[in-house]
Amino acid sequence: MREAPGISKEDLESVRRWLNGRAQALGFSDLKVSDLDLGQAPQHLRDWLAEGRHGQMDYMTRHASLRSDPRAILPKALRVLTLRMNYLPHTPDFADETWRKKEFKKLEEPHQAVVSLYARGRDYHKILRNQLQQLASELKAQIGPFDYRVCVDSAPVMEVEFAQKAGLGWRGKHTLLLNREAGSMFFLGEILIDLPLPVDPPTSEHCGACTACMDVCPTQAIVAPYQLDARRCISYLTIEHPDAIPEEFRPLMGNRIYGCDDCQLTCPWNKFAQVAADVQREDFMPRHQLDHSSLLQLWAWTEAEFLARHSGSAIRRIGYQRWLRNIAIALGNALRQSSDSKQRDLLQQALRQRLHQHSDMVDEHIQWALAQA
């Protein structure tokens, strides 16, 4: 094994300790190190793609070979640094362990708009990338030049596999990473490096016989333990799917207009989920009342308002047409469940006002929503 530039093998453990301290200061909750061996994971990915379970996420197929070997991204890579960043907001709703019940209660209020927790604040891609880059830059200042590549989940890296391999947690039956101290309400980021740092051992899995995540999924997208069919997943349907949402799933979506947290909310390990570090306190606070908005309030946004209010948000990426598509479905579900005649009139009027103003796709979902009366 070659020596890292400007640092002896004897000092690598010291570098590792320094990384832990700086990662904490930058808002990361943990940092682990793994080598590059992915074992059977690349074959499992190829099988999953061959079954078409990625839906229309064509980038998964295009980048499959890159995901299988980090050296295709950084030829000199020797290690992967995987870092965890908690994202629950510092609001009164998350001051105690009842926050999961409160989130589930929102799903029982048909006129309430539900946005996935991770997307209510600033775009995590930018936050993670900036902090990972800062950590890499500070390390370079400490030890001298070295090769690295910063990655967030938009990069073709099998992040859950590396996180699991390094002992940051284990893959739950919903396919997300679980951590004994933090559940699953966190983001992952990686830095590929050419430094032969000592690696961390994996941890054991602690799901046991529990199937809570599989049982609660509204669309039964978790088709077997550790197997997700994205084509059935509400997160995929509301975010990644570009076209009309299949009618069979629309009633099951309820009032979820961007993403779905059900499998995480029901997971017993998320009683240990943690709020964001102080350095990210403002970043992950809900913006524009996305934690307490009604469907009609969000439906009333113009495209200019959508773009302005979601500037710097992960939600902006889906565009205004999908935003309206998703809310139209939720309005249809609210209309079907409403027994108040005045409320039903308000919902129908709001839907009709947007007919023939946008795209054929939006019109089709409005027509479906109106038919739920």
N, C-alpha and C positions, 0 to 999 in steps of 0.2 A: 504493500500500500504506500502510495507516495505521501510525502509530508505536505501539509497545507502550506501555501505560500506565506512566508513571514511568521509562521508559528510551528512549533515542534509538536510532536505527538504527545509529549508530556504535558503540554499546556491545553490540550483540547478539553479536558474536564473542567478547567478554569473557564474556558470560553462558554462551555455549556451552562455553568452556574451564572455567568454574566448574562447570558441570553434569558434565563429565567427571570432575573431581576428586572431587566429592561422590558421584557414582554409584559410583566405585571404593571409597570409604570405606564405603558402605552395603552392599557385597558384590556389586555388579554388575561383570561382567567387561568390558562394553563398552556404549556408548550411541551411537546413530546417530539422525539426524533426516531425515525425509522430508516431502514435501508430501502432499496428499490424493488425488492422481490415481491411481486403481487400474487404469486402462487397460481391458483385456479381462477382468480377473479376475472382476468381478461377473457377466459373461455366462457365463464358465466355471462359476461356482458355480451359476447357474440351470440350466445344462445338466446338471450333476452331480445336482442335486436332481430334475430332471425324469426322469432315468434311475432314480431311486429308490435310488441308491447310498449314501444316508445312512441307510438302514435305518429304524429306529424313532426316530431322533433328530429328533423333530418340531420341536423348537426351532430347528433349522437352517432349516426352511421358514418358520416364524413370523417369524424375525428376518432373513430374507434381505435385505429392503430396508434394514434398519439396517446390515448388513454392507457394503452397496454404497456407503454414503456416511456417513463419520464425523460429518458435520454434522447427521445425524439424532439423534446422541447429544449432540454439543456444537455448537450452531448457529454459534458464533463461531470454531470450530476453524480453524487455519491450518496447523498442523504436527502430526506424530506423532513423539513420542520413543519409540524402541524400545530396550529394554534386555535384555541377556543375563545370566543367572545360572547358573553351573555347579552341578551337583548330585552329582557322584560323591562318595561318602563318604570320610572320612579313616580308612580301615581298612587293615590289612595286605594284604588282597586287592587293593587298588588302588594299591599302592606301586610297581608297575612296569607295563610294557606287556603283561604276561601276563593281565591281568584279564579280557579278553574270552574267552580260552581257558577260564579258570576258570568264567565264567558259562555258556559252552556246555557244559562238563562237567556242570554241574548238570542240564542238560536230558537228559543220558544216564543219570541216576540216578532211576529211576521213582518211588522212594518219597520223594524230596526234593520239597518244595513250592517252586515258583518264583514269586516276586512281582516284577513289573517294578521295575527299579532306582529309578525316580523316586518310587515309592510306599512305599518301605521306611521313610522317615523321616516328618517332620511334613508336614502338608498344605501343599503349595507355594503354593496359592492365597492362604492367609493370610500366608505369609512375603513373597511378592511384593507383595501389596496393601499390607502395612504399610510395606515399604521404599519402594515407589513413592509412597505418601502422604507419607512422611517427606521424600523428595526434593522433592516439590511444595511442601510446607509450608516447607521451608528456602529454596526459591527465592522464595516469596512474601515471606518475611522479608527477602530480599536486595533485591528490586526493587519490592515493593509488590503490590497486588492484580492478579490476572489470572485469566481463566477457564481451567479445566482439568477433565479427567475421567480418573481412573485406571482402567485396564482390565487384567484378566488374561484367561486364555482362556475364562472363563465369560461374558465380555462379548462382544457381537456385533461383533467387530472382526476383519478379515482380517489377523491378525498376521504370518503368514508372508509375505504379499504386501508388507506395509509394511517388514518386516525385510529382505527381498530388495531392495526398491526403495531402501532407505537404505544398502545395502552391508554389512549385518551378516552376510551369507552368500548362498547361492544355494539354490534349492529342489532337493533331490535327487530321484532317480527314485522314492523311497519317499514323496515329497511333504513330507518334513520339511526344515527348514532345515539346511544344512551350512555350517560355518565352517572355514577352513583352519587356524586355530590351536586349535580346540576341538571339531571333529567336530560331533556333534549332541546330546551329552549335557548339555543345558542347557534352562532355562525362558526363555520370552519374556514380557515385560510391556510395557505401553504407557502413555503419558500423552498425551492429546490436549490441545493448548494453543492459545491464541489469540495466541501470540507469533511473529512472522515470522523465526524463526531461520534462519540459512543451512543449506541442505540438504546431505546427503552423497551422493556418487555411488554407483550400484550397482557391485557387483563382478562379475567374470566367473564362469561356471559351470565346475566342474572335475570332473564325473563322467565325461566322455568316453564311451568305449564300455563302461564297467563296468556290469554288471547283477547284481552280487552280491546286492543287496537283493531284487531280483525273484526270483532263483534260490533263495534260502534260505527265502522265506516258506512256512511249512508249509501254508497254505491257498490259496496263489496269489492273495492278495488284491490284490496290485499287478498289475492286469490289463494294464497297458501302462505304459511310462515316464511318470511324473508322474500316473498315474491309479490311485486306490485305490477299491476297492469295499468300503466299510465292512462290508457284510453278511457278508463272508468273513473279516474281520480278527479275530484272536483278542483283541486289545485291545477292540474293539467288543463282541464276543460275551461276554466275561467281565465287562465293566464297564457298557456302555450297554444291551445287549439285556435286556429285562425278563422274557422268557418262557423256555420250554424252548429249549435250544440245539439246532439241527438236528442230527440223528444223523450226517449225513455229515461234520460237522466235529469231532465228539467224539474220535475216535481221533487226529486230527491235533493236538489241543490238548496231548497228552502230559501233563506235570505242571505246566503253566502255569495258575495259579489266579487270577491278577489281572494282566492286561496281557500284553504280549509285546514283547521287545526284539530279536528275531532280526535284523530288518533293520538295526538299529543296530549290533549286535554284529559283524556281518560286514562292515560298511562300512569300507574302508581308512582313511578320514579319522578314524575314531574312535581310531586309535592316538595321536592328538593330544588326545583328550578330557582334561579337567582336573578335579581335585577341587574341591569347593566352597571359596569364600573362607573365611578364618578366622572372619569374623563369622557365617557360617552353618554352621560346623563341626558344632555339636551338632544343629542342625535336621535335617540330612540324614543323620545316623548312623542305621543300622537300629534299629528298635524291636522289642522282644519277639522277638528272634532271627529276624526275618522273612527274613534272608539265609541262615539255616542251620536251618530247621525241617523236620521231616518232615510228610508229609501227615496221618499219624495224630495227631500232636501238635495240629495246627490243627483237625482234624476233631472233636477232643474238647472244643473250646471250647464253653461254653454261650453262649446269646445275651447274657447279662449280661457274660460275659468278652469276647465279641466287641465289645460296645459300649464297655466300659471300656478295653480294650487298644487299640482303634482310635479312641479319643477324640483329636481333633486330627489325624487321619489322613485322607487322601483315600479310603482304602478303606472307611471307615465309611459313605460315601454309598450303596454298593451294597446295604447291608442284609444281615441274617443269612441270609435265604433264598437270595439269589444266591451268597453266600459258600459255603453248603453245597452248592448246585447245582454250583458250579465245582469244589469239592474232590471231590464224588462222581464227577464225570467223571474227574478225575485218579486217584482210587482205582481206578476201573474199568480205566483204562489200565495202572496198576501191576499190577493183578490179572492182566490178560491177559499181561503180560510176565514175571510172576514164575514161577520154576521151583521155588522153595523151598516145600514143603508147609506148614511152620509159618507162614511169612509169608503164604501164601495164606489160611490159616485165620484169621489175625489180621485181615486185610483184610475177609474175608467177615463175620466176627463184628462188626467195627466198623460195617460198612454195615447189617447187619440190625438192630443195636441202635437205629438211628435211623429205621427204617421206621415210618410212621404216627404220627410225633411232630410233624411240621411241616406242610408244605403238599403238595398234590397234585403240584406241580411238583417239589419235592424228592424225593418218593416215586418219581416217574417216572424221575428220574436215578439214584436208588439202584437201582431195578430194572434199569435199563440196565447199571449198573456190575456188579451181581451176575451178569448174563448174560454178562459178559466172561470168566468163569472157564472 
